[in-house]
Amino acid sequence: MMNMNDLAAGVFRKEVLAMSAYHVADAEGLIKLDAMENPYEWPEDLKTRWLETLRACPLNRYPDPCARRLAAAIRRSAGLDDDAPLLLGNGSDEIIQLLLMALPPDSSVLSPEPGFVMYRQLSRCLGLDYVGVPLRAEDFGLDLPAMLAAIERHRPKLIFLAYPNNPTGNLFDRAAIEAIVEKAPGLVVIDEAYEPFAGASYLGMLGRYPNLLVMRTVSKLGLAGLRLGYLAGSAELLGQLDKIRLPYNINVLTQASAEFALNHKTLFDQQTRLICAERARVFAALAAIGGIMPYPSAANFILFRTPPGRADEIFTGLKQRGILIKNLSPQGGLLADCLRVTIGKPDENQAFLFALNQSFVSSQ
């Protein structure tokens, strides 16, 4: 009988065999501040009204393949024209995958690093030439000369720019972004996953640059469980991508739930303001701890640097005290000694800060 490892090696592509699975930490029993989720639930009366809308969902039928009602709600929410082209995905991850699947097999894909890990992971999974260009060490800003040199050398078919960036939280310089878009020989995707907390967007620039696409998600708004993302851009480009989108990729419950939620966007706007206010408070508290250096953030999380060699101990100490954040230090490079905390509810943030002070002192 053939050994299972030999069977896998003989069947799967070498890029898949070389990969590690994306790890999601077990948060059971912990205050969960590791995944950039909105910590607020819906009021009970809104939940009741939402559940009533689900009664009408025909689970025995396939969903609308174009999700027309949901797309209309997205356009209204985002301030887009009624006929603005959109491509909907099962989270932003599916849209990233679609973009990469559409490229020729010898294509280069370029993105600043550190950045969203799925740009690199999905590119390499598909056998594409992924090129990561380091950010500036002092402030995680775009190194424009390095980016332009990499574009000239690798001629990427696709460039990803997260705005704000994950995991650093900063907004890249707009003049630098526009220089990259103008220089790019292929597509540039601005990933605006954290736009609700930033108040900055490139949606209004779509008509100016034919190679520009803007990607968003409803996950950070407070609907992470629905898995819904969308891509805005020219009808010609989205039409090509739509050819490889799986039919019925947005299920009927997601369509109904997201449409309902976006029609009650004032609630999420209120929650966003609370999160932004807490972000400022947590940042100030982190900055007051000697030896801890937080980085300014336009997202719903804060990246902070610990003293050299202390990140693992502090992360473990927080977890032992019931707080789960993200340990980025094992990635090395510019993220060595860095931890990232999602902004939660005020009591969760206070518990984190208390535990951090305890963990920091105990690890000294």
ChimeraX attribute file (.defattr): number of C-alpha atoms within 10 A of each C-alpha:
attribute: neighborCount
match mode: 1-to-1
recipient: residues
	/A:1	3
	/A:2	6
	/A:3	8
	/A:4	9
	/A:5	9
	/A:6	9
	/A:7	10
	/A:8	13
	/A:9	13
	/A:10	10
	/A:11	10
	/A:12	10
	/A:13	13
	/A:14	13
	/A:15	14
	/A:16	17
	/A:17	12
	/A:18	10
	/A:19	12
	/A:20	8
	/A:21	8
	/A:22	9
	/A:23	6
	/A:24	8
	/A:25	12
	/A:26	9
	/A:27	15
	/A:28	9
	/A:29	9
	/A:30	15
	/A:31	18
	/A:32	24
	/A:33	24
	/A:34	21
	/A:35	19
	/A:36	26
	/A:37	20
	/A:38	22
	/A:39	17
	/A:40	14
	/A:41	11
	/A:42	13
	/A:43	9
	/A:44	9
	/A:45	8
	/A:46	14
	/A:47	11
	/A:48	11
	/A:49	11
	/A:50	17
	/A:51	12
	/A:52	11
	/A:53	13
	/A:54	16
	/A:55	9
	/A:56	9
	/A:57	14
	/A:58	11
	/A:59	12
	/A:60	6
	/A:61	8
	/A:62	12
	/A:63	20
	/A:64	16
	/A:65	14
	/A:66	16
	/A:67	20
	/A:68	11
	/A:69	12
	/A:70	22
	/A:71	22
	/A:72	18
	/A:73	18
	/A:74	21
	/A:75	18
	/A:76	14
	/A:77	14
	/A:78	12
	/A:79	12
	/A:80	16
	/A:81	10
	/A:82	12
	/A:83	10
	/A:84	14
	/A:85	18
	/A:86	23
	/A:87	21
	/A:88	27
	/A:89	23
	/A:90	18
	/A:91	20
	/A:92	24
	/A:93	17
	/A:94	20
	/A:95	22
	/A:96	21
	/A:97	19
	/A:98	19
	/A:99	20
	/A:100	25
	/A:101	17
	/A:102	13
	/A:103	15
	/A:104	10
	/A:105	12
	/A:106	10
	/A:107	18
	/A:108	21
	/A:109	26
	/A:110	26
	/A:111	25
	/A:112	24
	/A:113	24
	/A:114	20
	/A:115	21
	/A:116	18
	/A:117	12
	/A:118	14
	/A:119	22
	/A:120	20
	/A:121	18
	/A:122	21
	/A:123	23
	/A:124	18
	/A:125	17
	/A:126	16
	/A:127	17
	/A:128	20
	/A:129	17
	/A:130	21
	/A:131	19
	/A:132	17
	/A:133	21
	/A:134	19
	/A:135	20
	/A:136	15
	/A:137	12
	/A:138	7
	/A:139	11
	/A:140	20
	/A:141	18
	/A:142	21
	/A:143	16
	/A:144	18
	/A:145	11
	/A:146	15
	/A:147	23
	/A:148	17
	/A:149	12
	/A:150	17
	/A:151	23
	/A:152	13
	/A:153	9
	/A:154	16
	/A:155	19
	/A:156	22
	/A:157	19
	/A:158	21
	/A:159	25
	/A:160	21
	/A:161	24
	/A:162	23
	/A:163	28
	/A:164	25
	/A:165	25
	/A:166	25
	/A:167	25
	/A:168	26
	/A:169	24
	/A:170	22
	/A:171	20
	/A:172	17
	/A:173	12
	/A:174	11
	/A:175	10
	/A:176	17
	/A:177	18
	/A:178	14
	/A:179	13
	/A:180	19
	/A:181	20
	/A:182	15
	/A:183	14
	/A:184	20
	/A:185	17
	/A:186	17
	/A:187	20
	/A:188	25
	/A:189	23
	/A:190	24
	/A:191	25
	/A:192	23
	/A:193	25
	/A:194	27
	/A:195	20
	/A:196	21
	/A:197	21
	/A:198	19
	/A:199	9
	/A:200	14
	/A:201	16
	/A:202	16
	/A:203	18
	/A:204	10
	/A:205	14
	/A:206	15
	/A:207	11
	/A:208	8
	/A:209	15
	/A:210	17
	/A:211	19
	/A:212	25
	/A:213	22
	/A:214	24
	/A:215	25
	/A:216	23
	/A:217	25
	/A:218	23
	/A:219	20
	/A:220	21
	/A:221	22
	/A:222	21
	/A:223	20
	/A:224	17
	/A:225	11
	/A:226	18
	/A:227	19
	/A:228	25
	/A:229	23
	/A:230	21
	/A:231	23
	/A:232	23
	/A:233	23
	/A:234	18
	/A:235	14
	/A:236	11
	/A:237	17
	/A:238	18
	/A:239	14
	/A:240	12
	/A:241	17
	/A:242	18
	/A:243	11
	/A:244	12
	/A:245	19
	/A:246	12
	/A:247	13
	/A:248	15
	/A:249	17
	/A:250	24
	/A:251	18
	/A:252	20
	/A:253	16
	/A:254	20
	/A:255	20
	/A:256	20
	/A:257	18
	/A:258	22
	/A:259	19
	/A:260	18
	/A:261	19
	/A:262	21
	/A:263	15
	/A:264	13
	/A:265	13
	/A:266	11
	/A:267	15
	/A:268	20
	/A:269	14
	/A:270	10
	/A:271	19
	/A:272	20
	/A:273	13
	/A:274	16
	/A:275	24
	/A:276	20
	/A:277	13
	/A:278	19
	/A:279	25
	/A:280	15
	/A:281	15
	/A:282	23
	/A:283	20
	/A:284	12
	/A:285	14
	/A:286	20
	/A:287	14
	/A:288	12
	/A:289	14
	/A:290	10
	/A:291	13
	/A:292	16
	/A:293	17
	/A:294	22
	/A:295	19
	/A:296	18
	/A:297	23
	/A:298	23
	/A:299	29
	/A:300	27
	/A:301	29
	/A:302	26
	/A:303	24
	/A:304	22
	/A:305	20
	/A:306	20
	/A:307	14
	/A:308	10
	/A:309	12
	/A:310	17
	/A:311	23
	/A:312	18
	/A:313	15
	/A:314	25
	/A:315	24
	/A:316	17
	/A:317	20
	/A:318	24
	/A:319	20
	/A:320	13
	/A:321	18
	/A:322	17
	/A:323	25
	/A:324	26
	/A:325	23
	/A:326	19
	/A:327	21
	/A:328	21
	/A:329	21
	/A:330	13
	/A:331	12
	/A:332	11
	/A:333	12
	/A:334	17
	/A:335	20
	/A:336	18
	/A:337	22
	/A:338	29
	/A:339	24
	/A:340	26
	/A:341	24
	/A:342	24
	/A:343	31
	/A:344	26
	/A:345	17
	/A:346	17
	/A:347	9
	/A:348	16
	/A:349	21
	/A:350	16
	/A:351	16
	/A:352	25
	/A:353	18
	/A:354	14
	/A:355	20
	/A:356	21
	/A:357	14
	/A:358	15
	/A:359	20
	/A:360	23
	/A:361	10
	/A:362	11
	/A:363	13
	/A:364	9
